[in-house]
Amino acid sequence: MLRSSQLQHGPATKHKAYPHAAGRQARAGFRHLPARLGVAVRSSVDPDELHEAKLGPNVVAGIREVKEKLTWSPATVIRNEAINLNGTHRLLHLSVSDQVDMLYGRKIQAVPDTARWLESFTVPGQFVGVRPPKQDETNGLADNQPLYTIACSPYESRRDSAYLGGSIIEVVVDKHNGGDQSTLADMAPGATVEVSQVVGRGFASLFNSYSGLPSSLEEQRNILAIAVGLRGIAAIRAVLSWAPVQAHATSRKVSCFYVTKSPSSAAFLAEWDQWREAGINFHPLYTESMLKGSAQDGEDAGNSSSGSSSSAAGDTAVTAADIMGLLDQGLFLHEHGIESVLGGRASDATVLLAGLRGDIASTVAKELTFKGVAWERLLFCDYF
C-alpha cells in the first residue's frame, strides 16, 4: 500500500527531501511551456522523464516500487451498465473478495484478525488495477497495464458493502480503448476478474504533504474541480458524490467543469442534476463545438492545432489547443473574472484537476497560479 510518506518523498534515501524541493522540481517542468493559452504543446519527452520533472525522482521511484509490488485479489462483476448515451463507456460494479482472517476462541467467535480490502479506500481519487484472470500473471503491474480511478465515494462503498462478504467498488472502462478495457467492458454479471490493492493518496498537492481534499474541507475553502474526459470525470464523480463534499456545498461554493466530446458521449448524465440539487455548480464543456469551429476556419485551424492529438476528452481529433480553448472560455475569460467562478479570492480556493494530460495540466496550473491560486492548493490524483 502506498503510504503518504512514499508518495510525497518516495522511498527512504540518504538525503532528506523537503516539500519546497519537490516544488522546485515541479516548477522546472513549467518553465518551458508557452505563456499564451490555447497553444498546443508537442512533447517528445519520455513519459517517465515527464513524471520526474513534475513529481521529482523520489516520488517517481516510490510509484514504480508500488507498481512492482501490487497484490491482487479475486473479484466478481455484479453489474455492467452504460453511463453515456452511445454505450461506449461502461460502469463496472465489482465485489472484491475480502479474504479476512478470523479468530475463534472459547467465548468470542469469528473476530476479524485482518482488515477488509475496503479499509484502504479512504478518500476520492484513489486507484486500483483491474485485469481479466490470467494464469501467467503474478503480483505487480505490467508496463502497459492501466490503473483505474475508483469512481464511487468511500461512503458509498462502505454503505453497499456493510452486510456483504466482499468490498463493493465501481470503475469505469472505455469499450473502444482496446486491450483489457474492451474485454472488461464486455463482461457480464458473474464474470471473474482480479483487482489490485488500493493505491494513492487521493487528491493531494505536489508541494505540501498536508494539503489535500480533507484539509480543504476542514479549512472551509471554495472548491473548483476540472475533469477532462472519462478518466477525469470518474475521479471527480467520487468527489462530487462524497457526503462531506455535498455537505460542504451547502456553505461554500463547489464548482465543476467537465470537458467531454459531446452530450452523447458525456458520462453520468443522469447524475448531473443530483449534483446540482446538492448545491454543486456543474458545467459541461463540449469539444464538439471547437471541432466545428476548426472545420469552418479551414487550414488556419489545422496549423494552430499542430500539437499532438489527445484522447483525454474521448476523441483522437481533439487537440490540447481545443481543450485549453474551452477551459480558457469557462475559467479565465469569464465576464466577472475567475474569482466569480471560484466564489471568492483565488488565493483561498482549492482546485482539483483530473484527467488532464501532462502538458495541458502544466499549462492550466501555470495560468491558475498566475490568477492567484496557491501552488499548494492545486490538487492532483493522476500520479499513475
Secondary structure, DSSP 8 states (H G I E B T S, - for coil): ---HHHHHH-S--SS---HHHHHHHHHHTTTTS-SSTT--------HHHHHHHHH-HHHHHHHHHHHHT--EEEEEEEEEEE-STTS-EEEEEEEEE----EE--SS--SEE-S--GGGG--STT-EEEEE---TT--SS--TT--EEEB-S-HHHHHHHHTTSSEEEEEEEEETTS-HHHHHHHT--TT-EEEEE--BS-SSEESS-SS-BHHHHHHTT--EEEEEEHHHHHHHHHHHHTSHHHHHHTTTS-EEEEEEES-TTT-SSGGGHHHHHHTTEEEEEEEHHHHHHHHHHHTHHHHHHT-S-B--TTS-TT-BHHHHHHHHIIIIIT-TT-HHHHHTS-GGG-EEEEES--HHHHHHHHHHHHHTT--GGGEEE----
